Amino acid sequence: MTRRPDTDAWKRDELLARAADAPDALALFAGASTRLRRLVPFDAAVWRATDPLTGLIAAPIRVENLDEEGCAAFWTSESDPDTVNAFRDLVDARVPAAALRESTGDRPELGPLYDAYLRPRRFGDELRAVLRVGGRPWGSVSLFRDRDRPAFTAADTELVAGLSAPLAGRLRGFLRPAEVTSDAVAEAAEATGVLLFDRAGRLVSANEQARARIASVTGEPGDASTPIWIATLAAAGTGRVRVRTRAGRWLVCHASRLSGDDAFTVVMIEAAPASEVSTIIVETFELTVRETEVTRLVTSGLATDEIARRLHISTHTVRDHIKSVLGKVGVASRGELVAKLFTEYVAPATAPAVHRVRSAG
């Protein structure tokens, strides 16, 4: 039976169909947000790509109907043990989405985020979700409603949760490797970027290499602001997150809090070696667990019979797994497989790291 175009089921199907055709992450976020608003009305939203290995915010980010003020308060609340529906908890939760008022029995003030972020902006509720697939978070979304609107319902949460895996799968697909470019090679040769933050999270100093590294992601050379994925590391004083440059190069950003009374935090940005991103890249091709095991042994240089002994399977089965992996990755030989999966360059981002928009409700 054909679904009518005015039904929620049809609108959801259209959202997913358009998402499957999105050319990049920002286009995915924009299209999904526009169509989701018809199903679950909201007044503001933030869509984010995340580092699938740590769950930390990465790039790109789409921000709707929100300004920069208060970003620090929002992300600082994530480190609060009393935070309700923390993204870190939703990663492993049975349902990867939750609404604040529903989760607190209509007492949103029980969550520190309400007074710190929602109330000052006249928001009455937040529905958030982790976009996860394969047990990893590839993105996240926060939807906000003004205080004069009804709270998000259990049905709203269920609908958004149902979008988690397909949208995450599309985000994962954007990270597949591409050809090495001369620009990417030049980026890899750049020196380490260093930023210094004070106890309050204010940027004290940054070298030119740091500015250059940041600009390679944002596409805005003259922008002196601190990207949110850097600011959150500085606030935490520890951690690491991987982001991509517009030329398709992986960078790794890591933070360390210095000892002493001033407790400065240093954030360094440098080229990510293949070992930093190999797990992510392998997972983008949706290999099975066994195919992943075989692939890692192939890239270690082991022969078919040795792989069979290591995994306690027949050589015929190993060959079948290798054939399947070559087909999924789109290469013809073991050598091409190694070059494709463990190259340090991936498909380039096609838009600025943060895209801030104003949209009608």
C-alpha positions in Angstrom: 0.0 0.0 0.0 1.4 3.4 -1.0 1.8 5.8 1.8 0.1 9.2 1.5 2.5 12.2 1.4 0.7 13.9 4.3 1.3 11.1 6.8 4.1 10.9 9.4 5.3 7.6 8.0 5.7 9.2 4.5 7.5 12.2 5.9 9.9 9.9 7.8 10.6 7.9 4.7 11.3 11.0 2.8 13.7 12.3 5.4 15.7 9.0 5.3 15.6 8.9 1.5 17.0 12.4 1.2 19.5 11.7 3.9 20.8 8.7 1.9 21.4 11.1 -1.1 23.1 13.9 0.9 26.6 14.7 -0.5 28.2 15.7 2.8 27.5 16.0 6.5 26.2 19.6 6.5 23.8 18.8 3.7 22.6 15.8 5.7 22.1 17.9 8.8 20.2 20.7 6.9 17.9 18.3 5.1 17.2 16.1 8.1 16.5 19.1 10.3 14.1 20.7 7.8 12.1 17.5 7.4 12.3 16.5 11.1 10.7 19.8 12.1 7.6 18.7 10.2 7.4 15.6 12.4 8.7 16.9 15.7 8.3 20.7 15.9 11.2 22.6 17.5 12.5 26.1 17.8 16.3 25.7 17.8 18.7 22.9 17.1 22.3 21.8 17.1 23.5 19.0 14.8 27.1 17.8 15.3 29.5 15.3 14.0 31.4 13.5 16.7 34.6 11.5 17.0 33.4 7.9 17.0 36.2 6.8 19.2 35.6 9.2 22.0 32.2 10.7 21.4 33.6 14.2 21.7 32.2 16.9 19.4 34.1 17.3 16.2 33.2 19.0 12.9 31.1 19.9 11.1 28.3 21.5 13.2 25.0 23.0 12.2 23.5 25.5 14.6 19.9 26.7 14.1 18.5 29.8 15.8 21.2 30.0 18.4 24.1 32.4 18.9 27.6 31.6 20.3 26.8 32.8 23.8 26.4 30.0 26.2 28.2 27.3 24.3 30.7 26.9 27.2 27.9 26.5 29.7 26.2 23.8 27.5 29.3 21.7 27.1 30.6 22.2 30.7 27.4 20.6 31.9 28.4 17.4 30.1 31.2 16.9 32.6 28.7 17.3 35.5 27.9 13.9 37.1 24.4 15.1 37.7 23.7 15.9 34.1 20.4 14.3 32.9 20.6 12.4 29.6 24.4 13.1 29.1 25.5 12.2 25.6 28.1 9.9 27.1 25.3 7.9 28.7 23.1 7.8 25.5 25.9 6.2 23.6 25.3 2.9 25.4 21.7 3.4 26.4 19.0 1.0 25.2 17.4 4.0 23.5 19.8 6.6 22.1 17.4 9.5 22.6 15.8 11.2 25.6 13.8 14.4 26.5 14.6 16.4 29.6 11.1 17.0 30.9 10.1 13.4 30.3 13.2 12.1 32.0 12.8 14.2 35.1 9.1 13.8 35.7 8.4 17.3 34.4 11.0 18.8 36.7 13.7 20.0 34.3 15.4 22.0 37.0 16.8 18.7 38.3 19.3 18.8 35.5 22.1 21.4 35.7 21.7 22.3 32.0 18.3 23.8 32.6 19.4 26.7 34.8 22.7 27.1 33.0 21.5 27.1 29.5 17.8 26.4 28.8 16.1 28.9 31.2 18.1 31.9 30.1 17.1 31.3 26.5 13.5 30.7 27.4 13.6 27.1 26.4 11.4 24.7 28.2 12.6 21.4 27.0 15.4 19.6 25.1 15.2 16.4 23.1 18.7 15.0 22.4 19.9 12.0 20.6 23.2 10.3 19.8 23.5 9.1 16.2 25.1 5.8 16.6 25.7 2.7 14.5 28.1 -0.2 15.0 28.2 0.6 18.7 29.9 4.0 18.0 28.6 7.6 18.1 29.1 9.3 14.7 27.0 12.4 15.6 24.5 13.9 17.9 21.6 16.3 17.9 19.8 18.6 20.3 16.3 20.0 19.7 15.0 22.8 21.8 11.4 24.0 22.4 10.4 27.4 23.7 8.8 27.3 27.2 5.4 28.2 25.9 5.3 25.0 23.8 4.3 21.6 25.1 7.1 19.3 26.3 8.5 16.7 23.9 6.5 13.4 24.2 7.5 9.8 24.4 6.4 9.5 20.8 8.7 12.3 19.8 11.6 10.6 21.5 10.8 7.3 19.9 10.7 8.9 16.4 14.0 10.6 16.9 15.6 7.5 18.3 14.5 5.6 15.2 16.5 8.0 13.0 19.7 7.4 15.0 21.2 4.4 13.1 20.3 5.4 9.5 21.7 9.0 10.0 24.8 7.7 11.8 25.3 5.2 8.9 25.3 8.0 6.4 27.7 10.1 8.5 30.0 7.1 8.7 30.0 6.8 5.0 31.4 10.3 4.5 34.6 9.3 6.1 35.7 6.8 3.5 39.2 7.3 2.1 39.9 9.3 -1.1 43.0 9.9 -3.1 46.0 11.7 -1.5 46.2 15.3 -2.7 49.2 17.6 -2.8 47.4 20.0 -0.5 46.9 17.2 2.0 50.6 16.3 1.8 51.5 19.9 2.5 49.2 20.0 5.5 50.8 16.9 7.0 54.2 18.6 6.9 53.1 21.6 9.0 54.4 21.9 12.5 52.3 21.2 15.6 49.7 23.8 16.6 49.7 24.9 20.2 47.1 26.8 22.1 47.2 27.9 25.8 44.1 28.4 27.9 43.7 29.8 31.4 41.8 28.3 34.3 38.6 30.0 33.1 38.9 28.5 29.6 40.0 31.7 28.0 42.5 31.5 25.2 45.8 33.1 26.3 48.1 32.4 23.4 48.3 30.4 20.2 51.0 29.9 17.6 50.6 30.5 13.9 50.5 26.8 13.2 47.5 26.4 15.5 45.6 29.1 13.6 46.6 27.5 10.3 45.4 24.1 11.4 42.1 25.5 12.6 41.6 27.4 9.4 42.2 24.2 7.4 39.1 22.8 9.1 36.9 25.9 9.2 37.9 27.3 5.8 38.0 30.7 7.4 41.6 31.9 7.6 40.7 35.2 9.2 38.6 33.7 12.0 40.2 34.2 15.4 37.5 32.4 17.4 38.1 29.2 19.2 36.2 26.2 17.6 33.9 24.3 20.0 35.9 21.1 19.6 38.9 22.9 20.9 37.0 24.8 23.6 35.5 21.6 25.0 39.0 20.0 25.3 40.3 23.1 27.0 37.4 23.1 29.5 38.0 19.4 30.3 41.7 19.7 30.5 42.2 16.3 29.0 41.1 14.1 26.0 41.6 13.9 22.3 39.4 14.3 19.3 39.9 13.7 15.6 38.7 16.2 13.0 39.1 16.5 9.2 40.5 19.4 7.2 38.7 20.7 4.1 41.4 19.0 2.0 40.6 15.7 3.6 43.4 15.4 6.1 42.9 14.0 9.6 44.1 16.0 12.5 44.2 15.0 16.1 43.7 17.5 18.9 44.7 16.6 22.4 44.7 18.5 25.7 46.8 18.4 28.9 46.3 20.5 32.1 49.6 21.7 33.5 50.3 21.5 37.2 50.6 24.6 39.4 48.4 27.3 40.8 47.5 28.8 37.4 46.5 25.4 36.0 46.9 26.4 32.4 45.7 23.9 29.8 47.6 23.2 26.6 45.8 22.0 23.5 48.0 20.7 20.6 46.8 20.1 17.0 48.9 17.9 14.8 48.6 15.6 11.8 47.0 12.3 12.8 49.0 9.2 11.9 47.2 6.4 10.2 47.1 4.5 13.5 44.9 7.3 15.0 42.2 6.8 12.4 42.6 3.3 11.0 39.8 2.0 13.2 37.4 4.7 12.0 38.3 4.1 8.4 37.9 0.3 8.6 34.4 0.8 10.1 33.2 3.1 7.3 33.1 0.2 4.9 30.8 -1.8 7.2 32.9 -4.9 7.4 31.8 -7.7 9.6 33.7 -8.6 12.8 35.4 -11.5 11.1 36.2 -9.4 8.0 37.8 -6.8 10.2 39.9 -9.4 11.9 41.1 -10.8 8.5 41.7 -7.3 7.2 44.0 -6.4 10.1 46.0 -9.6 9.6 46.3 -8.9 5.9 47.6 -5.4 6.5 50.1 -6.9 8.9 51.5 -8.9 6.0 50.4 -12.4 7.0 49.9 -15.0 4.3 46.5 -16.7 3.8 47.6 -20.0 5.6 48.9 -18.0 8.6 45.7 -16.0 8.9 43.8 -19.3 8.8 45.9 -20.7 11.7 45.5 -17.5 13.7 41.7 -17.5 13.4 41.2 -21.2 13.4 39.4 -21.2 10.1 40.1 -22.8 6.7 42.2 -21.1 4.0 39.1 -21.3 1.8 37.2 -19.3 4.3 40.0 -16.7 4.6 40.0 -16.3 0.8 36.2 -15.8 0.8 36.5 -13.1 3.5 39.3 -11.4 1.6 37.2 -11.4 -1.6 34.3 -9.9 0.3 36.5 -7.2 1.8 38.0 -6.3 -1.5 34.6 -5.9 -3.0 33.3 -3.7 -0.2 36.3 -1.5 -0.3 36.4 -1.4 -4.1 39.9 -2.5 -4.7 41.5 -5.5 -6.6 44.4 -6.6 -4.5 45.8 -6.8 -1.0 48.3 -4.0 -1.8 45.5 -1.7 -2.9 43.5 -2.7 0.2 46.3 -1.6 2.5 46.8 1.7 0.6 43.1 2.4 0.7 42.3 1.7 4.3 45.4 3.0 6.0 46.1 6.1 4.0 46.0 9.1 6.2 43.6 11.0 4.0 39.9 10.8 3.7 37.1 12.3 1.7 37.3 16.1 2.0 34.7 18.1 3.9 32.9 20.5 1.6 31.6 23.2 3.9 32.8 25.2 7.0 33.1 23.4 10.3 30.3 25.4 11.9 27.3 26.6 9.9 25.0 28.9 11.9 21.5 29.5 10.4 18.2 31.2 11.2 15.1 29.2 10.2 11.4 29.7 10.6 9.6 27.6 13.2 
